Amino acid sequence: MSDREHGFPAGAPGGGAVVADGGGTAPLRVAVIVGSTREGRVGDRVARWIADLAARTAVLEPTVVDLADFAFPTRLPERPNPDMLGFVSAVGDAEAYVVVTPEYNRSYPASLKQAIDYAYDEWRAKPVGFVSYGYKARGLLAAEHLRQVFAELHTVTMRDVVGLDLAALADPVGAADGDAEAAAEALLDQLVWWGTALREARAARPYVA
């Protein structure tokens, strides 16, 4: 299943209040991870859209982490290289994650699985949300497969998923419609609640499994 460019809007959709008040604490640091490294991908633009929407809130501080910016090895080395360490550091610095993934052949891309496996403790006791895209199925099979991976990493995955149909994105309105924006707001609301709760829990008692 291709992930070729389909006219995704460059800016975030407007309107709508997003996420509940985080109680006046420091904003949650959210890593928005671009899971596709394919030439001509749409994932980087999807990531900017969700990051821009999150940035409009007072309670989320998003950073886009693009796997295409890292030179990961084709074979797992005995010692991690600087790019592997850089990605793991970005995972460790974040307090919550939004993983942007395409659906290739009913699952997520190998580039994303490779990167996820470089970190372990850094993921633990933090929330993960998914923004998926594809044709007709909207990438939802990829998101559901990722739930199994992130369960093993001791994360909490958000119930709601933002699923985008690339065929619909050929329309200039694209993901700026009310349904996509409402889904994104629901996801970010859940991320704020779980991110705040887990931040407080980790501060009160280190997570040990």
C-alpha positions as CSV (number, residue, x, y, z in Angstrom):
1,M,0.0,0.0,0.0
2,S,1.5,3.3,-1.1
3,D,2.0,6.3,1.1
4,R,2.5,8.8,-1.8
5,E,1.7,12.5,-1.4
6,H,-2.0,13.2,-1.5
7,G,-2.3,16.9,-0.9
8,F,-2.3,17.0,2.9
9,P,-2.8,20.6,4.1
10,A,0.4,22.3,5.2
11,G,-1.2,23.9,8.2
12,A,-3.2,22.6,11.1
13,P,-7.0,22.8,10.9
14,G,-8.5,25.7,12.7
15,G,-11.3,26.1,15.3
16,G,-12.3,24.2,18.3
17,A,-11.0,24.2,21.9
18,V,-8.4,21.5,22.4
19,V,-7.6,19.5,25.6
20,A,-8.5,20.2,29.1
21,D,-6.7,22.5,31.5
22,G,-3.5,20.7,32.7
23,G,-3.8,22.3,36.2
24,G,-1.1,25.0,35.7
25,T,1.8,22.6,35.7
26,A,4.6,22.6,33.1
27,P,3.5,21.6,29.6
28,L,3.9,17.9,28.7
29,R,6.8,17.3,26.4
30,V,5.3,15.3,23.5
31,A,7.5,13.6,20.8
32,V,5.5,13.4,17.5
33,I,7.3,10.5,15.8
34,V,7.3,10.3,12.0
35,G,7.3,6.6,11.3
36,S,7.8,6.5,7.5
37,T,11.1,7.2,5.8
38,R,9.7,6.5,2.3
39,E,10.5,8.9,-0.5
40,G,7.4,10.9,-1.3
41,R,5.7,10.1,2.0
42,V,2.9,12.1,3.5
43,G,3.8,11.3,7.1
44,D,6.0,14.3,7.7
45,R,3.0,16.6,6.8
46,V,0.6,14.6,8.9
47,A,3.1,15.0,11.8
48,R,3.3,18.8,11.4
49,W,-0.5,19.0,11.4
50,I,-0.9,17.1,14.7
51,A,2.1,18.9,16.2
52,D,0.7,22.3,15.2
53,L,-2.7,21.4,16.7
54,A,-1.0,20.3,20.0
55,A,1.2,23.5,20.1
56,R,-2.0,25.6,20.1
57,T,-2.7,24.3,23.6
58,A,-1.1,25.6,26.8
59,V,-0.5,22.1,28.2
60,L,1.4,20.3,25.4
61,E,4.9,21.1,24.1
62,P,5.3,19.0,20.9
63,T,8.6,18.2,19.1
64,V,8.6,16.4,15.7
65,V,11.0,13.5,15.7
66,D,11.5,12.4,12.1
67,L,13.1,9.0,11.6
68,A,14.3,10.2,8.2
69,D,16.7,12.6,10.1
70,F,18.6,9.6,11.6
71,A,21.2,7.4,9.9
72,F,20.3,4.1,11.5
73,P,22.5,1.1,10.7
74,T,21.2,-1.7,8.4
75,R,22.5,-4.2,10.9
76,L,22.4,-3.9,14.7
77,P,25.9,-3.0,15.8
78,E,27.6,-4.2,19.0
79,R,27.6,-0.6,20.3
80,P,24.9,2.0,19.4
81,N,26.0,4.7,17.0
82,P,25.4,8.4,17.6
83,D,22.1,8.5,15.6
84,M,20.7,5.5,17.7
85,L,21.7,7.3,20.9
86,G,20.2,10.6,19.6
87,F,16.8,8.9,19.0
88,V,16.9,7.1,22.3
89,S,17.7,10.5,24.0
90,A,14.7,12.1,22.3
91,V,12.5,9.2,23.5
92,G,13.8,9.6,27.0
93,D,13.3,13.4,27.1
94,A,9.6,13.1,26.1
95,E,6.8,12.5,28.6
96,A,4.3,11.4,26.0
97,Y,4.3,10.3,22.3
98,V,2.2,10.6,19.2
99,V,3.3,8.0,16.6
100,V,2.4,8.9,13.0
101,T,2.3,5.7,11.0
102,P,1.3,4.6,7.5
103,E,-0.2,1.2,6.8
104,Y,1.9,-1.0,4.5
105,N,0.5,-4.5,3.8
106,R,-1.8,-4.4,6.8
107,S,0.9,-3.2,9.3
108,Y,3.3,-0.5,10.2
109,P,6.7,0.1,8.4
110,A,10.0,-1.7,9.3
111,S,11.7,1.7,9.8
112,L,9.3,2.4,12.7
113,K,9.8,-1.0,14.4
114,Q,13.6,-0.7,14.1
115,A,13.6,2.7,15.8
116,I,11.1,1.6,18.6
117,D,13.4,-1.3,19.5
118,Y,16.4,1.0,20.1
119,A,14.8,2.3,23.3
120,Y,13.3,0.3,26.2
121,D,13.3,1.9,29.7
122,E,12.8,5.3,28.0
123,W,9.3,4.4,26.9
124,R,8.1,3.0,30.2
125,A,5.1,4.4,32.1
126,K,4.3,7.0,29.5
127,P,1.3,7.5,27.2
128,V,1.3,6.8,23.5
129,G,-1.2,8.0,20.9
130,F,-1.5,7.0,17.3
131,V,-2.2,9.0,14.1
132,S,-2.5,6.5,11.2
133,Y,-3.1,6.9,7.5
134,G,-3.7,4.7,4.5
135,Y,-6.4,3.8,2.0
136,K,-10.0,2.9,3.1
137,A,-8.8,1.3,6.3
138,R,-7.2,4.6,7.3
139,G,-4.1,2.8,8.7
140,L,-6.0,1.4,11.6
141,L,-4.5,-2.1,11.3
142,A,-1.0,-0.6,11.7
143,A,-2.1,1.3,14.8
144,E,-3.6,-1.9,16.3
145,H,-0.4,-3.8,15.7
146,L,1.6,-1.0,17.4
147,R,-0.6,-1.4,20.5
148,Q,0.9,-4.9,21.0
149,V,4.4,-3.6,20.7
150,F,3.9,-0.7,23.1
151,A,2.2,-2.9,25.6
152,E,5.4,-4.9,25.9
153,L,7.2,-1.6,26.5
154,H,5.0,-0.8,29.5
155,T,3.4,2.2,28.0
156,V,-0.3,3.2,28.1
157,T,-1.8,3.5,24.7
158,M,-4.7,5.9,24.1
159,R,-8.1,4.5,23.2
160,D,-8.9,6.9,20.4
161,V,-6.9,6.9,17.1
162,V,-6.8,9.5,14.4
163,G,-7.2,7.6,11.2
164,L,-6.8,9.4,7.8
165,D,-8.0,8.1,4.5
166,L,-5.4,9.2,1.8
167,A,-8.0,8.8,-0.9
168,A,-10.1,11.5,0.9
169,L,-7.1,13.7,1.2
170,A,-7.1,14.2,-2.5
171,D,-9.9,16.6,-1.7
172,P,-8.3,20.0,-0.7
173,V,-10.5,19.9,2.4
174,G,-8.7,16.7,3.4
175,A,-8.0,16.2,7.1
176,A,-9.2,19.7,7.9
177,D,-12.8,18.4,8.1
178,G,-14.7,18.3,11.4
179,D,-14.3,14.5,11.9
180,A,-10.5,14.5,11.7
181,E,-10.2,17.6,13.9
182,A,-12.6,16.1,16.5
183,A,-10.7,12.9,16.5
184,A,-7.4,14.7,17.0
185,E,-8.9,16.7,19.9
186,A,-10.1,13.6,21.6
187,L,-6.7,12.0,21.2
188,L,-4.9,15.0,22.7
189,D,-7.3,15.2,25.6
190,Q,-6.6,11.6,26.5
191,L,-2.8,12.2,26.1
192,V,-3.0,15.2,28.5
193,W,-4.9,13.3,31.1
194,W,-2.7,10.2,31.0
195,G,0.5,12.2,30.6
196,T,-0.2,14.3,33.6
197,A,-1.3,11.4,35.7
198,L,1.8,9.3,34.8
199,R,4.2,12.2,35.3
200,E,2.9,12.6,38.9
201,A,3.0,8.8,39.4
202,R,6.6,8.5,38.2
203,A,7.6,11.5,40.5
204,A,5.9,9.8,43.5
205,R,7.2,6.3,42.9
206,P,9.7,5.2,40.2
207,Y,8.2,2.6,37.9
208,V,9.7,-0.8,38.3
209,A,8.5,-3.9,36.5
